[in-house]
Amino acid sequence: MAHRRMRDVTDRPASVHLVLGEEELLIERAVASIVSDVRAVAPDPEALPVDRLRAGDASTAELAELLSPSLFAEDRVIVLESAAEAGKDAVGVITEAAAEPPEGVVLVVLHTGGGRAKALAPALQKAGAVTHNCAKVSKAGERVEFVRNEFRSAGLRVQADVVQAMLEAVGSDLRELAAACSQLAADTGGKVDVAAVRRYYSGRAEVTGFDVADLAVAGDRPAAMEALRWATDRGVPAVLLADALADSVHTIARVGSAGRGDPFKLASQLGMPPWKVKKAQGQARGWTAATIGSALQVVATLNADVKGGAADTDFALEHALSTILDLHGAV
C-alpha cells in the first residue's frame, strides 16, 4: 500500500475555487492569490505543480487524467480555463471532481458566467466552491471603487477628489490604474493628494478622454475637435476616448431622466457621487430626451467601431464626436 503523508487540513486553502467573470486583471489576481495560499502551506513551495488546461478545448479523457487522484497525493493546483465552453461530458467530469476533489488537489475553475456550460457555475457554487467575483468593471462607480480599493491595499485612504483625479489622469484601463496607484503610493511615501496626482501624471491628464467628452456634451465644437486631435496625436488609445465619451452621455441620460432633484439625494438613488450628479445636471440643459437617445446610439456604435468594427478608428472617433456636437442643442 502506498504511503500517504499526513497533512494538516485545518490551515489548508479550500479545495475548489470558482473564478467567476471576465475581467482579466481580477482573474489573474485571483488565480495568483490562490496559488500563493497553497504554496504557503506546501512542504516544497517551489516545486508545487500548477497545471493549466483549457476546459473548453480539452477532451473528457484529458480532463479525467488531469483530475485523477495522484498515487502519493502530492500538492497540486489545477486551473481549468474557459470552463464556460466545456462540453456536456467535460462538465460532468469537472462537477464530479469538484464534489470530491482528489487529496492534495486545489481545483480552480475559470468561468465567465455564460456560455454553453452556463449551469456549471451555479453547480460548483452549490457544491461549496469558494467564489471569486471577477466581473467586468465597466461602470464609472465601479472604477471609482476599484481605485479606492487599490489605495486601501497599499494601506492608504484617499479623498474622493483624489480618486477622480486619478481616473481623469490615467483613464479607465484597470492595469494602468493599478500600476499608477501602486507607484503613486510608493513615490509619495503615502502622502497622496490631488496635487501629487497632477504632479506625477500631468502629462497623462492632458491627453485623456474626459476633457474631450466634457467639451463634446457641452457643445463646444472648436475646443472638442481640437482636444480630440491633440489626444489622438499623442497616442491616447481610441478605446479610452470612446469610453470617456460614452460615460458622459450615459451619465447625462441617467441624471436627466431622474429629474432636477437634490444632487445628494439623487446620488444615492443613482449610485453616483454627488459632484458627478451636479455636473451632469448642468450638462443636461443642452439635451432633450430625443437628442440624448440619439447620442446613446452614437456611442454604442463607436464602442463597436473602436473594438474592431471600423477600419479607421480615428475617423470613427471624429465622426462620432461631430455627431454628438450636432445633436447638442438640437430641437
C-alpha positions as CSV (number, residue, x, y, z in Angstrom):
1,M,0.0,0.0,0.0
2,A,1.3,3.4,-0.9
3,H,2.3,5.6,2.0
4,R,0.2,8.8,2.2
5,R,1.9,11.5,4.2
6,M,-0.2,13.2,6.9
7,R,-1.4,16.7,6.2
8,D,-2.8,19.4,8.4
9,V,-6.2,20.1,7.0
10,T,-7.0,23.0,9.3
11,D,-4.9,25.6,7.6
12,R,-5.2,24.5,4.0
13,P,-6.9,26.6,1.4
14,A,-10.3,25.4,0.1
15,S,-10.1,22.6,-2.4
16,V,-12.4,24.1,-5.0
17,H,-12.5,27.7,-6.3
18,L,-14.7,29.3,-8.9
19,V,-13.2,32.4,-10.5
20,L,-16.3,33.9,-12.0
21,G,-16.3,36.8,-14.5
22,E,-14.4,38.3,-17.5
23,E,-12.1,41.0,-16.0
24,E,-8.7,39.7,-16.9
25,L,-6.7,41.6,-14.3
26,L,-9.0,40.4,-11.5
27,I,-8.9,36.8,-12.8
28,E,-5.1,36.8,-12.8
29,R,-5.0,38.2,-9.3
30,A,-7.5,35.6,-8.0
31,V,-5.5,32.7,-9.5
32,A,-2.2,34.2,-8.2
33,S,-3.7,34.6,-4.7
34,I,-5.0,31.0,-4.6
35,V,-1.6,29.6,-5.8
36,S,0.2,31.8,-3.2
37,D,-2.1,30.4,-0.5
38,V,-1.4,26.9,-1.5
39,R,2.4,27.5,-1.7
40,A,2.3,29.0,1.8
41,V,1.3,25.6,3.3
42,A,3.1,23.3,0.8
43,P,6.0,21.3,2.0
44,D,8.1,22.3,-1.0
45,P,6.6,25.6,-2.3
46,E,9.0,26.0,-5.2
47,A,8.2,22.5,-6.5
48,L,4.4,23.0,-6.4
49,P,2.9,21.9,-9.7
50,V,0.4,24.3,-11.3
51,D,-1.3,22.6,-14.2
52,R,-3.4,24.8,-16.6
53,L,-5.8,23.3,-19.2
54,R,-8.5,24.9,-21.4
55,A,-11.6,23.0,-20.4
56,G,-13.4,24.3,-23.4
57,D,-10.9,22.6,-25.7
58,A,-10.0,19.6,-23.7
59,S,-11.4,16.1,-24.2
60,T,-13.0,14.3,-21.3
61,A,-10.1,11.8,-21.3
62,E,-7.6,14.7,-20.8
63,L,-9.7,16.2,-18.0
64,A,-10.2,12.8,-16.3
65,E,-6.5,12.1,-16.4
66,L,-5.6,15.5,-15.0
67,L,-8.2,15.3,-12.2
68,S,-7.5,11.7,-11.3
69,P,-6.0,11.1,-7.8
70,S,-2.2,11.0,-7.5
71,L,-0.5,8.0,-6.1
72,F,1.3,10.0,-3.5
73,A,-1.4,12.7,-3.0
74,E,1.2,15.4,-3.7
75,D,0.0,19.1,-3.5
76,R,-1.2,20.3,-6.9
77,V,-3.1,23.3,-8.3
78,I,-5.2,22.6,-11.3
79,V,-6.5,25.6,-13.2
80,L,-9.3,24.9,-15.7
81,E,-9.7,27.8,-18.1
82,S,-12.6,28.6,-20.5
83,A,-14.9,26.3,-18.4
84,A,-18.0,28.1,-19.8
85,E,-17.3,26.5,-23.2
86,A,-16.9,22.9,-21.9
87,G,-19.0,20.2,-23.4
88,K,-21.6,18.2,-21.5
89,D,-19.3,15.2,-20.8
90,A,-16.5,17.5,-19.7
91,V,-18.9,19.4,-17.4
92,G,-19.7,16.0,-15.8
93,V,-16.1,15.2,-15.1
94,I,-15.5,18.7,-13.6
95,T,-18.6,18.5,-11.5
96,E,-17.7,15.1,-10.2
97,A,-14.1,16.2,-9.3
98,A,-15.4,19.3,-7.6
99,A,-17.8,17.2,-5.5
100,E,-14.9,15.0,-4.2
101,P,-11.5,16.6,-5.1
102,P,-8.5,14.3,-5.1
103,E,-6.4,14.5,-2.0
104,G,-3.8,17.3,-2.2
105,V,-5.5,19.0,-5.2
106,V,-6.8,22.5,-5.3
107,L,-9.1,22.9,-8.3
108,V,-9.6,26.4,-9.8
109,V,-12.3,26.8,-12.4
110,L,-12.4,29.9,-14.6
111,H,-15.9,30.6,-15.8
112,T,-17.4,33.7,-17.5
113,G,-20.9,33.0,-16.1
114,G,-22.4,32.4,-19.5
115,G,-21.5,30.1,-22.4
116,R,-22.9,26.7,-23.3
117,A,-21.8,25.4,-19.9
118,K,-23.6,28.2,-18.1
119,A,-25.1,25.8,-15.5
120,L,-21.6,24.7,-14.3
121,A,-21.0,27.9,-12.3
122,P,-24.1,27.6,-10.0
123,A,-23.5,23.8,-9.7
124,L,-19.9,24.5,-8.4
125,Q,-21.3,27.1,-6.0
126,K,-23.9,24.7,-4.8
127,A,-21.1,22.1,-4.2
128,G,-19.3,24.6,-1.9
129,A,-16.8,26.2,-4.2
130,V,-15.3,29.4,-3.0
131,T,-16.4,32.1,-5.5
132,H,-14.1,34.9,-6.6
133,N,-16.0,37.7,-8.3
134,C,-14.2,38.9,-11.3
135,A,-17.0,40.6,-13.2
136,K,-16.1,43.3,-15.8
137,V,-15.5,46.7,-14.3
138,S,-17.5,48.8,-16.8
139,K,-19.4,51.3,-14.8
140,A,-17.9,54.6,-13.6
141,G,-18.8,53.9,-10.0
142,E,-17.1,50.5,-10.1
143,R,-13.9,52.1,-11.4
144,V,-14.1,54.6,-8.5
145,E,-14.4,51.7,-6.0
146,F,-11.5,49.9,-7.8
147,V,-9.2,52.9,-7.4
148,R,-10.2,53.3,-3.8
149,N,-9.5,49.7,-3.1
150,E,-6.1,49.9,-4.8
151,F,-5.1,52.6,-2.4
152,R,-6.5,50.7,0.5
153,S,-4.4,47.7,-0.5
154,A,-1.4,50.0,-0.2
155,G,-2.5,51.0,3.3
156,L,-3.9,54.4,2.3
157,R,-7.2,56.1,2.5
158,V,-7.7,58.9,0.0
159,Q,-10.3,61.5,-0.6
160,A,-12.9,61.3,-3.3
161,D,-11.3,64.1,-5.3
162,V,-8.0,62.1,-5.4
163,V,-9.9,59.1,-6.9
164,Q,-11.5,61.3,-9.5
165,A,-8.2,63.0,-10.4
166,M,-6.6,59.5,-10.9
167,L,-9.4,58.5,-13.3
168,E,-9.1,61.7,-15.2
169,A,-5.4,61.4,-15.4
170,V,-4.9,57.8,-16.1
171,G,-8.2,56.6,-17.8
172,S,-10.3,53.5,-17.3
173,D,-7.8,50.7,-18.0
174,L,-7.6,48.6,-14.8
175,R,-4.0,47.6,-15.3
176,E,-2.9,51.2,-15.8
177,L,-4.9,52.4,-12.8
178,A,-3.5,49.6,-10.6
179,A,0.1,50.4,-11.6
180,A,-0.5,54.1,-11.2
181,C,-2.0,53.7,-7.7
182,S,0.9,51.5,-6.6
183,Q,3.6,53.8,-8.0
184,L,2.0,56.9,-6.6
185,A,1.7,55.3,-3.1
186,A,5.3,54.4,-3.2
187,D,6.7,57.5,-4.7
188,T,4.9,59.9,-2.4
189,G,5.6,58.0,0.8
190,G,1.8,57.6,1.3
191,K,1.1,61.3,1.0
192,V,-1.4,61.1,-1.9
193,D,-3.5,64.2,-2.7
194,V,-4.8,65.9,-5.8
195,A,-1.6,67.9,-6.2
196,A,0.5,64.8,-6.1
197,V,-1.7,63.1,-8.8
198,R,-1.3,66.2,-11.0
199,R,2.4,66.4,-10.4
200,Y,3.1,62.8,-11.3
201,Y,0.5,62.5,-14.1
202,S,0.1,66.0,-15.5
203,G,1.2,64.8,-19.0
204,R,-1.3,62.0,-18.9
205,A,-4.1,64.1,-17.6
206,E,-3.8,66.4,-20.6
207,V,-4.5,63.6,-23.1
208,T,-7.3,61.6,-21.5
209,G,-10.8,61.5,-23.0
210,F,-12.5,63.2,-20.1
211,D,-11.8,66.7,-21.3
212,V,-12.8,65.7,-24.8
213,A,-16.1,64.3,-23.5
214,D,-16.9,67.3,-21.4
215,L,-16.3,69.6,-24.3
216,A,-18.4,67.4,-26.6
217,V,-21.5,67.2,-24.3
218,A,-21.2,71.0,-23.7
219,G,-21.4,71.6,-27.4
220,D,-18.1,73.4,-27.7
221,R,-17.2,72.2,-31.3
222,P,-13.8,74.0,-31.9
223,A,-12.4,73.1,-28.5
224,A,-13.7,69.5,-28.6
225,M,-12.4,68.7,-32.1
226,E,-9.0,70.3,-31.2
227,A,-8.8,68.3,-28.0
228,L,-9.6,65.1,-29.8
229,R,-6.9,65.6,-32.4
230,W,-4.4,66.6,-29.7
231,A,-5.2,63.4,-27.8
232,T,-5.0,61.0,-30.8
233,D,-1.8,62.6,-32.0
234,R,-0.2,61.8,-28.6
235,G,-1.3,58.1,-28.8
236,V,-4.3,58.0,-26.4
237,P,-6.0,54.7,-27.1
238,A,-9.2,55.0,-29.0
239,V,-11.0,52.7,-26.5
240,L,-10.2,55.1,-23.7
241,L,-11.5,58.1,-25.6
242,A,-14.7,56.2,-26.7
243,D,-15.2,55.0,-23.1
244,A,-15.0,58.6,-21.7
245,L,-17.5,59.9,-24.3
246,A,-19.9,57.0,-23.6
247,D,-19.6,57.6,-19.8
248,S,-20.5,61.3,-20.2
249,V,-23.5,60.5,-22.4
250,H,-24.8,57.7,-20.2
251,T,-24.4,59.8,-17.1
252,I,-26.4,62.7,-18.6
253,A,-29.1,60.2,-19.7
254,R,-29.4,58.8,-16.2
255,V,-29.3,62.1,-14.4
256,G,-31.6,63.8,-16.9
257,S,-34.3,61.0,-16.5
258,A,-34.1,61.3,-12.7
259,G,-35.3,64.9,-12.8
260,R,-33.8,68.0,-11.2
261,G,-33.7,66.9,-7.6
262,D,-31.2,67.5,-4.9
263,P,-27.8,66.1,-6.1
264,F,-27.1,64.5,-2.7
265,K,-30.4,62.6,-2.7
266,L,-30.1,61.6,-6.4
267,A,-26.5,60.4,-5.8
268,S,-27.7,57.6,-3.5
269,Q,-30.5,56.7,-5.9
270,L,-28.3,56.7,-9.0
271,G,-25.2,55.2,-7.3
272,M,-23.0,58.2,-8.3
273,P,-21.0,60.7,-6.3
274,P,-22.9,64.0,-5.7
275,W,-20.4,66.1,-7.6
276,K,-21.0,64.0,-10.7
277,V,-24.8,64.3,-10.4
278,K,-24.5,68.1,-10.1
279,K,-22.1,68.3,-13.1
280,A,-24.4,66.2,-15.2
281,Q,-27.4,68.3,-14.3
282,G,-25.7,71.3,-15.7
283,Q,-24.6,69.4,-18.8
284,A,-28.2,68.1,-19.4
285,R,-29.5,71.6,-20.1
286,G,-28.4,71.3,-23.7
287,W,-30.1,67.9,-24.2
288,T,-33.6,66.6,-24.7
289,A,-34.8,63.0,-24.3
290,A,-34.7,62.6,-28.1
291,T,-31.2,64.0,-28.7
292,I,-29.7,62.1,-25.7
293,G,-31.3,58.9,-27.1
294,S,-29.6,59.5,-30.4
295,A,-26.3,60.2,-28.6
296,L,-26.6,56.9,-26.8
297,Q,-26.9,55.2,-30.2
298,V,-23.8,57.1,-31.4
299,V,-21.6,56.0,-28.5
300,A,-22.9,52.4,-28.8
301,T,-21.8,52.3,-32.4
302,L,-18.5,54.0,-31.6
303,N,-17.8,51.3,-28.9
304,A,-18.1,48.6,-31.6
305,D,-16.1,50.6,-34.1
306,V,-13.1,51.1,-31.8
307,K,-13.1,47.4,-30.8
308,G,-12.5,46.2,-34.3
309,G,-15.6,47.2,-36.2
310,A,-14.0,50.1,-38.1
311,A,-11.0,50.2,-40.4
312,D,-10.1,53.7,-39.2
313,T,-10.7,54.3,-35.5
314,D,-9.5,57.9,-35.7
315,F,-12.2,58.6,-38.3
316,A,-14.8,56.8,-36.3
317,L,-13.9,58.9,-33.2
318,E,-14.0,62.2,-35.1
319,H,-17.3,61.3,-36.8
320,A,-18.9,60.3,-33.5
321,L,-17.7,63.4,-31.8
322,S,-19.0,65.6,-34.7
323,T,-22.4,63.9,-34.5
324,I,-22.6,64.4,-30.7
325,L,-21.8,68.1,-31.2
326,D,-24.5,68.3,-33.9
327,L,-27.1,66.8,-31.5
328,H,-26.2,69.2,-28.7
329,G,-28.8,72.0,-28.6
330,A,-30.8,70.5,-31.5
331,V,-34.6,70.6,-31.2
